[in-house]
Amino acid sequence: MNNYIIAKQVLIDNDTQVYLLNIEDNIKYINKSIIPQIQIEEISRYKFKNDSDKRLLARSFLFEYLKEKYNISNFDLGFNEYKKPFLQLTPSINFSFSYAKNYVLIGISKRNIGIDIEYINVKFDINEIAQEIMCKRELDWFNSCKNTSLKRIYFFQLFSAKESIIKAFGMGLHFDVKNVNTLDESRYTFNKTRFQYQELGIWLDEYSLSVCFEID
């Protein structure tokens, strides 16, 4: 592959991996020639250059990885009914992207996968949003926590967890996240498919990383 600088790599198994890349460290390695022109044109419509750069980096890395590991050369995308992208000619290969400030998180698997990275924003009003995304058990713990710092970290870890889970389900925001309990459970069943959630930790004390993937 290209000379990408990988900030963090998590190997779930031989066919399921997660990569964290810093945009500034890798912008010079973006290979536009491997990205279909229609995708480049779509990405170029983003208002801010940083938004375009992170998406170009995600696809450049993903496509080069797939070309090297699986000898895939066609990267035309299709979308399911909930707008989740997939490779039209190789739907058995799954991927997931997530972006936060200067980082992009990329998940790749032969099974359904969802990943998420969240910036732990100290200015964000977590109390209002908590009621919109937490089930009763999670909200009870959240409201009982007296440590402000711990409470904020918990919120973003929970937010990241739920994002990765509903991405793995393939529904994204079309799924009511209040139906997911991340405090007591790490395995879930959706449409008769079982999933495993895994916390990937806090990166640089500023980002929460999560992954959810299909299990046998």
N, C-alpha and C positions, 0 to 999 in steps of 0.2 A: 504493500500500500504506500500511499504518499507519506511524507514525514510528519504526520499529525502528532501534536503533543497532547497526550492523554493525561488529564488531571487525575482521573480516578477510573478504575476498571473493576467491575464486579462480574465474576464468572459464576452464573447459577449452575450451568452444566455446559457440555460441549456445544449445545445448540441454542443456548440462551445466555446472552451477555448484555451488559449495560456499560455505556461509556459516557464519561463526563468530559467536555471540552470547553476550555476558555476561548471565547471568540477572538480576542485580541492576539492570543498566542498562535492561532491557527488560520487567521484570515488570509495569509499569504499562501496557504496550501489548498485553498478552495479550487477545485477542478471543475470549471463550468462546462468543459467539453463532454463530461459524462452525464450531465443533467439535460434531459429533453428540453428543446427550445420553448415549448409551450409552458413548461414549468418555470423557466427563467423569466419569461414574459409576465407570468402571473406574479412571481415574487417581486419583480421590478416595480409593481404598482404600489408596494408599501410606501407610505409617506416618509418614514424615517430609515436612513441607511442602515442603522444597527439592526432593525427588524429584518431587512432584506439579507444582511450579512449572515445573521444567525440561521436563517432558513436555507440559504445557499450552503453554508457549512454543514448543516445537518444532512442535507441530501447528498452533497459531495462525499462526505464520510461514509454514509450508508451505502451509496451505490458502488463506491470503490471497494468497500468491505464485501458486498455481495458478489461483485465480479471476481474478487480474488478467492473467496471461500467457496462459492457455489457456482462459479462460472456463468453467472447471469449477465446478460448484456442488454436486455430490454427493460427499461425502467418506466414505461408508461403506467400511469396510475388510474385506478378506478376507485369508486367510493361506495360504501354500503349505504343503506337507507338513513343512517345517522351521521353521514358525512365522514366516516372513518376511512382513511385511504388504504389501498392495498395494491400490490403489483398485479396488473391485469393478467400477465402470462405466467406468473409464479405466485398464485394466491396462498400457497402453502408456507411461504416465508412471511412472517409477521414483523412489524416494526412499530415503534411509538416514539414520538418526539415530545420534548418539553423544554421551555425556555424561561430563564429568569435572569434579568439584568445582563451580565457579561458571560453567562454560561448557557450551554445547550446540553441536554441529557438525551441520549439515544439508546433505545432498547431494541434488540434484535433477537428473534426466536423462530423456531419452527412450530411453535405453539402460540396461542393467543397471549398477548402481552400488553401491559400498560405501564408507563413510567411517568413520574412527575417530579419536578423540582420547584420549590417555593422559596422565595426570598423572605426571610424573617424580618418583616418591616415593623420597626418599633413605633411608627406613626399611624399604623393601620388600626382602625377601631374594631377590635376582635369581638367585643361583647355583643354588638348588634348582629354580626354575621353568624356568630356561634349558634344562635337560636334557629337560623335558617338551614344549617347543615348538620347539626348534631342530633342523634337519637337521645331519648330520655336518659339513658345510662351515662352517655358521654357528657351530656349537659349538666347532670347532677354533679359529676366529678369536676367539671370545669368551674361551676359556680362555687363549689366548696374549697377550691384551691386558693390559698391566701398568698402564695408566693407569686408575685407579679411576673417575674422573669420565667419561672417554670410554666406558668399559665400560658404565656405567649408562645413559648416553644411547643407546648402541648397542642395549642391551636393549630400552628402551622404544620406540625407533624401529622395531625389528624386530617387537615385540609389536603396535604400532599398524599396521604394514604388513600383517601376517598377518591381523589382524582385518578390515581393509578388504577384503582379497582374498577371504576366505571369505564375507564379507557379499555381495560382488559376485557370487560364484558362486551365492548364494542358499541356501547350506547352513549358514552359521554354524558353530557348534561341532560339527556333525555331520561336518565335514570334518577329516581329520587334518592339522594344520598342519605336521607334520614333513615332509610331502610337498611343501612349498613352500620354495624356496630364494630368499630375498630378497637374499642377498649378491651373487650373480652374475647374477640375472635381474630384469627388470622387466616382461616380457611372459609371459603364461600362457595356456594353452588348457584349457578345461573344457567337457565335453559339446559339443565341436566349435565352441565360441564362444571368441573371442580377447579377452583382457583386457590392459589397460595399468595398471600400478601407478605412482603418482606420489607422491613424498614432498612434503608441504606445509610442511616445516620445523618449527623449534622456536619456540613462541609464548611470549614473556616468560620465556624460559629455564626454563620449568616444564612445558610441554605439548608432546607430539609429535603432529603431525597428518598423516593419510594419506588418500589416496583411490585407489580402483581402479575402472575403468570399462570397459565393453565397447567394442571397436574393430572397425572394418570388416575 
